Amino acid sequence: MKIKRKLLSTLKSELVNTNKGLVIYGPRQVGKTTLINDLLNEFKWNTLILNGDQRGSWWELLTSRELSKLTLLTSGYDAVFIDEAQRIPEIGLSLKILLDNFPKLKIIVTGSSSLDLASKISEPLTGRIYSYKLFPISCGELREIKTPYEMETQIEERLIYGSYPEIFSLDGILAKTKYLQNLVDTYLYKDLLEFGDIRNSSKIHDLLKLLAFQVGNQVSLNELGNSLELSRITVGRYIDLLEKSFIIFRLSGFSRNLRKEVTKMDKIYFYDTGVRNAIIGNLNTLNSRDDAGKLWENFLITERMKKLQYEQKIFSLYFWRLSSGAEIDLIEETEGELHGFEFKYGKRIVKTPNSWTIGYPNATATLVNQDNWQEFVV
């Protein structure tokens, strides 16, 4: 099943209308290489394709940072595509030379981790690149090939098995389970362990497992550290590395003017619910598990993030909570406006907390349940 990625038209426009380089971040196995190959197929360019995972005779020329050698490497090509660029030493400096000296050369770079790549390219390539993130398949992408009814009937699959591209080509529980287990065991920590200077991968796995059970709750670094026999600082560093590896992301507490607003601890969510479920070893159906509400919340927040990113909106996401217990799952700030969203699995209806309405009279508040979720994410 061919799923057209939302980023394709955006990247195509950038390549046609600008002379800047393109950098696409995203987790391994999320379809970055396929996306760029689809993009290149739109043009009749002679493209030099390099892969940071596979050294070749080109390696010395690219890393030399000598104009004569880079000219030798790229001569005769219209475009250069560098996959898994985070593995190439000082790649930012090499790209800077290419962009400065070959303005007609189209340069596209992908990286499965911003751990090392972002630091390598941020300073030397300031003003020379556009950066984008590619996520697991979004609901907006699925709606291009599926009806609203099909989306509705397959929502349980999305909550349990997630939305990595490969999942959609697999049939049966066994195949999907095997794929997710292999993804977690083989790919999830690959860049993190290499670039994050972490010697004990079991601690990372144990931390992710604790975070997976706490989806939707505020997370205490001290409590996590005590459970793992790690310092608070180390736990914080690990979480930062996991975020830069596109495994998890944080929401901070929103606070503007109410004294009792809670902001000290973040909430942590997973970019993909299938990965989250594989980490805790629970791929059971929803009627036999007690975390359907957590999965629903994680799924909707992630899908909303994908939607806003692909629409190139400038936005900030938070949660909102008072010490009294009143809370709203997601606060979205876009174009100076505040929108609150409360998520309920099923078709339950709940009222917006009065304290939110009084404290932020110009903000909206919307309940998202199984009746209207597609409007929210598509």
C-alpha angles and dihedrals in degrees: 000000000000113000116191111223120231092226093060097084092042093053092044091054092049093051092050099043106035139043095217125115121253123227119189118192126191144124122289116272092023094115105261095138092046090049093052092045089053088048094050090048088063088066134049095229127145098236130195107215118199129177122205090208091061119053117209141161088289093065097081092046094050096044094044091081087209115137093219093054093044089050089052091050098049102032112127095017128114095197142017122211116191114189122198089008094171088082094061115090115243091352091162093065092048091050091048091056091048094048094046097046104033106043093168093053112100110223123196123178131183130192132183092206134036089202095097105003097060092052091047096052108026098082103033093042100045107146092003102087144045115218127208137175125226116205134188112287111304128220088242089059092046092052088064089069104021133062121236088253092054090048089053095049092048098047092102090058090053092051094048106033101024127215111284107145095244091058091069093059095051126090125208137018095272095055094046092047092049091050094051093046090051091047091054095042099042111026112018099079099026099106094030093059093044099047102023096062092232116155100182112059091177090069090054091050092048091049092050090049091054091047091049091057090048098052108143094019129098110260125225114208090200092055092046090049092051091050093049098036090240131126120259089245092053092049090050091051092049091051090050090052092048089052092050088050090058095242099113139008134200134232118201125209115267117234130170112142115343118102096214098051113130115227109144098095128046130221117232127212135179124244088226129029092207090060090047092052093045090053092057092038095239117126094148123137118272096252090063100048136069100216102071090117092053092049091048092052093046092047096050095046092049093047091049089051091052091050094050093044094050091047087053092235121164104234147150126210127206142154122236128219139159125211086244089066099255109137148164120209099222134019115191120196114194129158092350093306128116123220123182123203128191117195125212124174112227119014101304118146121214133177124245112252111262089224090063093048092047096042094046107026094168094053125095126230123202133181113222116198137141091293097063109013095113091059088054098051103029 
